[in-house]
Amino acid sequence: MATRKFNMHMLLHSAALIEDRLRQRLARLGVPPRQARILDALDNVGSASQADLARAFHIKPASMSTMTMRLLDAGLISREVDANEVRSNILKLSAAGQDLLSEIRAAWHDIDLLIDDTIGVENAEQLADLTGRLRDGLGGQTPAGELKDIKVDVQNTTPK
């Protein structure tokens, strides 16, 4: 019986190894990878509702609630009631969250350097290009891009 090679296993395993290294690096800062990405997305879009963040990151609202509570407790984001929807909260990056972002981005840079050192700069650039095309081809985009799209959709919605 012939053994079939599934390319996606190598991609998934490599991604898991990279995320483990990132998790270790971010542990020094006290923030897991997904929470770091939430801070970055809020920096890029200014503010967002918890529900919009859950949609943009493709996670369950309950999981986003847990993450945002941890970020609120750490003083990295702030929350205020949405003036247009009193049952919704708007989340924004706090000054402490803004300060932490430079360290988060330094950690991301360290991981990029690890990839460069492991497979070479040219291959790392090609890998980034190919994985970006794969993400886009599968209908994905960056969470900040999805949040911007959500905001545009909401602004273009007219009540009937």
Buried (B, 14 or more C-beta within 10 A) or exposed (E): EEEEEEEEEEBEEBEEEBBEBBBEBBEEBEBBBBBBBBBBBBBBBEBBBBBBBBBBBEBEEEEBBEBBEBBBEBEBBBBEEEEEEEEEBBBBBBEEBBEBBEBBEEBBEEBBEBBBEEEEEEEBEEBEEEEEEEEEEEEEBBBBBBBBBBBEEEEEEEEE
